[in-house]
Amino acid sequence: MTELEQPLWRIARHTFLYPEAKRLPQDIVLAREEFAAMATILDRHMEGRQFIVGDGMTIADCVTAYVIDWANEQHLIDDCPQLRAYLTRMYARPKAPQRIAEAFARIQAGA
């Protein structure tokens, strides 16, 4: 997840965290490319799987769902069908945290 989360932080820093004078738009482009490369690997890993490891939810899924949710907000998983399906499964869990449940409701409503 560190390979996926790091580019997201770079995007955030150069989009709104850094003062405008320190933002580097070209770094956003590079970070998006780096994220896409790593997301493609994870997307392939998820083929035929419901969870990151094993046959049940683990802490790896909690961390992954958080990072993939963040990436989804940036439209970075649009070309990753396995990750989109994975995120939908994580949103749909009956015990999903409220934030995830609310996001799933917005997705289902087409918002």
MODELLER restraints for C-alpha pairs under 7 A, 6 or more apart:
rsr = mdl.restraints
at = mdl.atoms
rsr.add(forms.Gaussian(group=physical.xy_distance, feature=features.Distance(at['CA:1:A'], at['CA:64:A']), mean=6.51, stdev=0.5))
rsr.add(forms.Gaussian(group=physical.xy_distance, feature=features.Distance(at['CA:3:A'], at['CA:38:A']), mean=6.69, stdev=0.5))
rsr.add(forms.Gaussian(group=physical.xy_distance, feature=features.Distance(at['CA:4:A'], at['CA:35:A']), mean=5.58, stdev=0.5))
rsr.add(forms.Gaussian(group=physical.xy_distance, feature=features.Distance(at['CA:4:A'], at['CA:38:A']), mean=6.32, stdev=0.5))
rsr.add(forms.Gaussian(group=physical.xy_distance, feature=features.Distance(at['CA:4:A'], at['CA:39:A']), mean=6.96, stdev=0.5))
rsr.add(forms.Gaussian(group=physical.xy_distance, feature=features.Distance(at['CA:5:A'], at['CA:67:A']), mean=6.21, stdev=0.5))
rsr.add(forms.Gaussian(group=physical.xy_distance, feature=features.Distance(at['CA:7:A'], at['CA:31:A']), mean=4.68, stdev=0.5))
rsr.add(forms.Gaussian(group=physical.xy_distance, feature=features.Distance(at['CA:7:A'], at['CA:32:A']), mean=6.73, stdev=0.5))
rsr.add(forms.Gaussian(group=physical.xy_distance, feature=features.Distance(at['CA:7:A'], at['CA:34:A']), mean=6.61, stdev=0.5))
rsr.add(forms.Gaussian(group=physical.xy_distance, feature=features.Distance(at['CA:7:A'], at['CA:35:A']), mean=5.79, stdev=0.5))
rsr.add(forms.Gaussian(group=physical.xy_distance, feature=features.Distance(at['CA:8:A'], at['CA:71:A']), mean=6.99, stdev=0.5))
rsr.add(forms.Gaussian(group=physical.xy_distance, feature=features.Distance(at['CA:10:A'], at['CA:28:A']), mean=6.79, stdev=0.5))
rsr.add(forms.Gaussian(group=physical.xy_distance, feature=features.Distance(at['CA:10:A'], at['CA:31:A']), mean=6.38, stdev=0.5))
rsr.add(forms.Gaussian(group=physical.xy_distance, feature=features.Distance(at['CA:11:A'], at['CA:28:A']), mean=5.02, stdev=0.5))
rsr.add(forms.Gaussian(group=physical.xy_distance, feature=features.Distance(at['CA:11:A'], at['CA:31:A']), mean=6.35, stdev=0.5))
rsr.add(forms.Gaussian(group=physical.xy_distance, feature=features.Distance(at['CA:14:A'], at['CA:23:A']), mean=4.50, stdev=0.5))
rsr.add(forms.Gaussian(group=physical.xy_distance, feature=features.Distance(at['CA:14:A'], at['CA:24:A']), mean=5.75, stdev=0.5))
rsr.add(forms.Gaussian(group=physical.xy_distance, feature=features.Distance(at['CA:14:A'], at['CA:25:A']), mean=6.63, stdev=0.5))
rsr.add(forms.Gaussian(group=physical.xy_distance, feature=features.Distance(at['CA:14:A'], at['CA:28:A']), mean=6.50, stdev=0.5))
rsr.add(forms.Gaussian(group=physical.xy_distance, feature=features.Distance(at['CA:15:A'], at['CA:23:A']), mean=6.84, stdev=0.5))
rsr.add(forms.Gaussian(group=physical.xy_distance, feature=features.Distance(at['CA:36:A'], at['CA:76:A']), mean=6.93, stdev=0.5))
rsr.add(forms.Gaussian(group=physical.xy_distance, feature=features.Distance(at['CA:40:A'], at['CA:80:A']), mean=6.72, stdev=0.5))
rsr.add(forms.Gaussian(group=physical.xy_distance, feature=features.Distance(at['CA:43:A'], at['CA:80:A']), mean=5.84, stdev=0.5))
rsr.add(forms.Gaussian(group=physical.xy_distance, feature=features.Distance(at['CA:43:A'], at['CA:82:A']), mean=5.24, stdev=0.5))
rsr.add(forms.Gaussian(group=physical.xy_distance, feature=features.Distance(at['CA:43:A'], at['CA:83:A']), mean=5.56, stdev=0.5))
rsr.add(forms.Gaussian(group=physical.xy_distance, feature=features.Distance(at['CA:46:A'], at['CA:52:A']), mean=6.90, stdev=0.5))
rsr.add(forms.Gaussian(group=physical.xy_distance, feature=features.Distance(at['CA:46:A'], at['CA:82:A']), mean=5.91, stdev=0.5))
rsr.add(forms.Gaussian(group=physical.xy_distance, feature=features.Distance(at['CA:47:A'], at['CA:82:A']), mean=6.32, stdev=0.5))
rsr.add(forms.Gaussian(group=physical.xy_distance, feature=features.Distance(at['CA:50:A'], at['CA:86:A']), mean=6.90, stdev=0.5))
rsr.add(forms.Gaussian(group=physical.xy_distance, feature=features.Distance(at['CA:51:A'], at['CA:57:A']), mean=6.03, stdev=0.5))
rsr.add(forms.Gaussian(group=physical.xy_distance, feature=features.Distance(at['CA:51:A'], at['CA:61:A']), mean=6.53, stdev=0.5))
rsr.add(forms.Gaussian(group=physical.xy_distance, feature=features.Distance(at['CA:52:A'], at['CA:60:A']), mean=6.45, stdev=0.5))
rsr.add(forms.Gaussian(group=physical.xy_distance, feature=features.Distance(at['CA:52:A'], at['CA:61:A']), mean=5.94, stdev=0.5))
rsr.add(forms.Gaussian(group=physical.xy_distance, feature=features.Distance(at['CA:65:A'], at['CA:87:A']), mean=6.25, stdev=0.5))
rsr.add(forms.Gaussian(group=physical.xy_distance, feature=features.Distance(at['CA:65:A'], at['CA:90:A']), mean=6.70, stdev=0.5))
rsr.add(forms.Gaussian(group=physical.xy_distance, feature=features.Distance(at['CA:68:A'], at['CA:87:A']), mean=6.93, stdev=0.5))
rsr.add(forms.Gaussian(group=physical.xy_distance, feature=features.Distance(at['CA:69:A'], at['CA:87:A']), mean=6.92, stdev=0.5))
rsr.add(forms.Gaussian(group=physical.xy_distance, feature=features.Distance(at['CA:71:A'], at['CA:77:A']), mean=6.45, stdev=0.5))
rsr.add(forms.Gaussian(group=physical.xy_distance, feature=features.Distance(at['CA:77:A'], at['CA:83:A']), mean=6.76, stdev=0.5))
rsr.add(forms.Gaussian(group=physical.xy_distance, feature=features.Distance(at['CA:77:A'], at['CA:84:A']), mean=6.65, stdev=0.5))
rsr.add(forms.Gaussian(group=physical.xy_distance, feature=features.Distance(at['CA:90:A'], at['CA:96:A']), mean=6.99, stdev=0.5))
rsr.add(forms.Gaussian(group=physical.xy_distance, feature=features.Distance(at['CA:91:A'], at['CA:100:A']), mean=5.34, stdev=0.5))
rsr.add(forms.Gaussian(group=physical.xy_distance, feature=features.Distance(at['CA:91:A'], at['CA:101:A']), mean=5.67, stdev=0.5))
rsr.add(forms.Gaussian(group=physical.xy_distance, feature=features.Distance(at['CA:91:A'], at['CA:104:A']), mean=5.46, stdev=0.5))
rsr.add(forms.Gaussian(group=physical.xy_distance, feature=features.Distance(at['CA:92:A'], at['CA:104:A']), mean=7.00, stdev=0.5))
